[in-house]
Amino acid sequence: REGTPRLKVLEDFVLPDNSSHEQDYRQHSTLGEPVKTLGELYMAATIVKPLFEEIVNGIVDQVKERTQAGSAISVVYAPLKGRQRALEKAQNEYHDKDPGPDIAWLSDINRLSVIFETVEQIIMCLELIRDSDQIQIVKAK
C-alpha cells in the first residue's frame, strides 16, 4: 500500500523494553516528592489536568495549521482514570518497582484521545510530542 512505508517512522517512538524505570519517572506530589498515596496522586493529577490539556491542544493546533486540517482533528476529553482501576493497575504492574511505592509509578491518570483523519497527521503529532520540551515519553505501547 502506498502509505505503509511512512509508518516506519513510528518505530522511532518505541522505547526499549526494560524492567526498571528511571526514578525521575515517578509521579510527584504538590510538594515535589514522589507520591506516597493514591490521594496525593489524584491531587497532583487534578492540578496538572488543565496544563496537560493545554499542551495537547497546542500540539493539535500545530498539526491543524501545518496540515490545514481545520476541524478535521478532534480532541475527546476523558475524566481521570478511576481510582479503583488505578490502584489495581499500580499493584499489578508496579508492585516490584524499587523504590516504591507502586502508586508512584502510575503515569496515565490524566487521559484524552485525539482523532485524526490521516496517517500524516498522526506522524506529525508524534513528532511534535517527541520533540516537545514539555513532554517526557515514559512508555509507548
C-alpha positions as a Python dict, from the first residue, in 0.01 Angstrom:
ca = {
    (1, 'R'): (0, 0, 0),
    (2, 'E'): (119, 346, -82),
    (3, 'G'): (119, 494, 274),
    (4, 'T'): (264, 193, 457),
    (5, 'P'): (637, 288, 440),
    (6, 'R'): (565, 609, 629),
    (7, 'L'): (452, 404, 929),
    (8, 'K'): (817, 305, 978),
    (9, 'V'): (856, 646, 1145),
    (10, 'L'): (653, 509, 1436),
    (11, 'E'): (946, 284, 1527),
    (12, 'D'): (1125, 598, 1649),
    (13, 'F'): (870, 628, 1929),
    (14, 'V'): (906, 282, 2079),
    (15, 'L'): (1110, 281, 2396),
    (16, 'P'): (1338, -6, 2490),
    (17, 'D'): (1158, -271, 2693),
    (18, 'N'): (1334, -282, 3027),
    (19, 'S'): (1212, -381, 3368),
    (20, 'S'): (1350, -82, 3555),
    (21, 'H'): (1223, 272, 3518),
    (22, 'E'): (1422, 582, 3585),
    (23, 'Q'): (1343, 721, 3931),
    (24, 'D'): (1254, 1054, 3768),
    (25, 'Y'): (954, 886, 3603),
    (26, 'R'): (774, 852, 3935),
    (27, 'Q'): (477, 1082, 3987),
    (28, 'H'): (539, 1369, 4227),
    (29, 'S'): (313, 1535, 4480),
    (30, 'T'): (244, 1906, 4505),
    (31, 'L'): (543, 1921, 4742),
    (32, 'G'): (778, 1784, 4475),
    (33, 'E'): (827, 1446, 4644),
    (34, 'P'): (728, 1113, 4488),
    (35, 'V'): (364, 1044, 4574),
    (36, 'K'): (308, 806, 4861),
    (37, 'T'): (-70, 761, 4843),
    (38, 'L'): (-350, 740, 4591),
    (39, 'G'): (-487, 1067, 4734),
    (40, 'E'): (-159, 1250, 4668),
    (41, 'L'): (-151, 1109, 4313),
    (42, 'Y'): (-504, 1230, 4238),
    (43, 'M'): (-443, 1571, 4393),
    (44, 'A'): (-143, 1623, 4164),
    (45, 'A'): (-329, 1484, 3861),
    (46, 'T'): (-621, 1719, 3922),
    (47, 'I'): (-389, 2019, 3946),
    (48, 'V'): (-198, 1937, 3625),
    (49, 'K'): (-503, 1834, 3419),
    (50, 'P'): (-558, 2184, 3270),
    (51, 'L'): (-188, 2209, 3177),
    (52, 'F'): (-195, 1860, 3022),
    (53, 'E'): (-496, 1957, 2811),
    (54, 'E'): (-336, 2291, 2714),
    (55, 'I'): (-19, 2118, 2595),
    (56, 'V'): (-213, 1862, 2391),
    (57, 'N'): (-437, 2133, 2244),
    (58, 'G'): (-126, 2329, 2144),
    (59, 'I'): (18, 2028, 1964),
    (60, 'V'): (-314, 1958, 1792),
    (61, 'D'): (-334, 2323, 1684),
    (62, 'Q'): (15, 2294, 1530),
    (63, 'V'): (-88, 1981, 1339),
    (64, 'K'): (-404, 2156, 1217),
    (65, 'E'): (-206, 2459, 1099),
    (66, 'R'): (62, 2256, 923),
    (67, 'T'): (-181, 2020, 751),
    (68, 'Q'): (-464, 2269, 702),
    (69, 'A'): (-691, 2018, 874),
    (70, 'G'): (-929, 2272, 1022),
    (71, 'S'): (-1185, 2093, 1235),
    (72, 'A'): (-1091, 1751, 1092),
    (73, 'I'): (-888, 1671, 1404),
    (74, 'S'): (-1074, 1647, 1732),
    (75, 'V'): (-981, 1605, 2096),
    (76, 'V'): (-1200, 1390, 2320),
    (77, 'Y'): (-1151, 1470, 2687),
    (78, 'A'): (-1183, 1197, 2946),
    (79, 'P'): (-1217, 1206, 3323),
    (80, 'L'): (-928, 1098, 3540),
    (81, 'K'): (-872, 722, 3547),
    (82, 'G'): (-1098, 562, 3806),
    (83, 'R'): (-937, 530, 4149),
    (84, 'Q'): (-1010, 159, 4184),
    (85, 'R'): (-865, 84, 3839),
    (86, 'A'): (-558, 297, 3918),
    (87, 'L'): (-498, 109, 4241),
    (88, 'E'): (-536, -229, 4067),
    (89, 'K'): (-302, -128, 3786),
    (90, 'A'): (-37, 3, 4027),
    (91, 'Q'): (-50, -318, 4231),
    (92, 'N'): (-50, -547, 3926),
    (93, 'E'): (212, -372, 3712),
    (94, 'Y'): (439, -186, 3953),
    (95, 'H'): (439, -387, 4276),
    (96, 'D'): (805, -482, 4228),
    (97, 'K'): (937, -139, 4131),
    (98, 'D'): (1213, -4, 4350),
    (99, 'P'): (1196, 245, 4501),
    (100, 'G'): (826, 228, 4581),
    (101, 'P'): (552, 281, 4640),
    (102, 'D'): (387, 118, 4340),
    (103, 'I'): (132, 400, 4304),
    (104, 'A'): (415, 648, 4229),
    (105, 'W'): (490, 470, 3901),
    (106, 'L'): (140, 511, 3756),
    (107, 'S'): (159, 760, 3471),
    (108, 'D'): (-180, 754, 3298),
    (109, 'I'): (-425, 917, 3538),
    (110, 'N'): (-490, 1212, 3303),
    (111, 'R'): (-631, 1088, 2975),
    (112, 'L'): (-771, 1204, 2645),
    (113, 'S'): (-793, 1091, 2284),
    (114, 'V'): (-705, 1272, 1965),
    (115, 'I'): (-887, 1167, 1648),
    (116, 'F'): (-706, 1224, 1318),
    (117, 'E'): (-811, 1185, 955),
    (118, 'T'): (-476, 1088, 805),
    (119, 'V'): (-163, 894, 891),
    (120, 'E'): (40, 1206, 812),
    (121, 'Q'): (-142, 1392, 1090),
    (122, 'I'): (-66, 1111, 1335),
    (123, 'I'): (303, 1108, 1239),
    (124, 'M'): (327, 1487, 1272),
    (125, 'C'): (162, 1473, 1615),
    (126, 'L'): (403, 1202, 1731),
    (127, 'E'): (699, 1404, 1605),
    (128, 'L'): (577, 1712, 1793),
    (129, 'I'): (531, 1506, 2110),
    (130, 'R'): (877, 1354, 2073),
    (131, 'D'): (1038, 1694, 2015),
    (132, 'S'): (849, 1878, 2290),
    (133, 'D'): (1040, 2013, 2590),
    (134, 'Q'): (718, 1982, 2794),
    (135, 'I'): (664, 1610, 2742),
    (136, 'Q'): (862, 1308, 2857),
    (137, 'I'): (772, 983, 2685),
    (138, 'V'): (781, 722, 2959),
    (139, 'K'): (619, 426, 2787),
    (140, 'A'): (491, 353, 2439),
    (141, 'K'): (258, 67, 2355),
}
